[in-house]
């Protein structure tokens, strides 16, 4: 049944999960009495975020939303990672992806965009009145 759903199994996800789980175990050992475990575990949990982010930017993650069936293999790199993903915080923090757009957000109507580029919008007219 999992063949019908995109569960997000990626190299970035599994690597981050493994590093974070190891950090959680070490922090748990630190709570039980091994003092360095708290600090080492906390450092590993922070490192898990960085490792996942770097792997996502390298194309071993996935864009927000479901992928097509041919892109779901664990061995497939995400070829759109270099341009950045719309609505992806990780890509946005790396300076990729252009303007911030939520994934699945509707684009502005074409008539509104055309009137703004032609200079006939209300704000363009108000700016012209102020400058003259």
Protein Blocks (a to p, Z undefined) as FASTA:
>chain_A
ZZmpcehpafklmmmmmmmmmmmmmmmmmmnopamlmmmmmmmmmmmmmmmmmmmmnopa
ccedjddfklmpfklccfklmnopehiaklmmnopaiaaddehiacddfklmmmmmnopa
fklmmmmmmmZZ
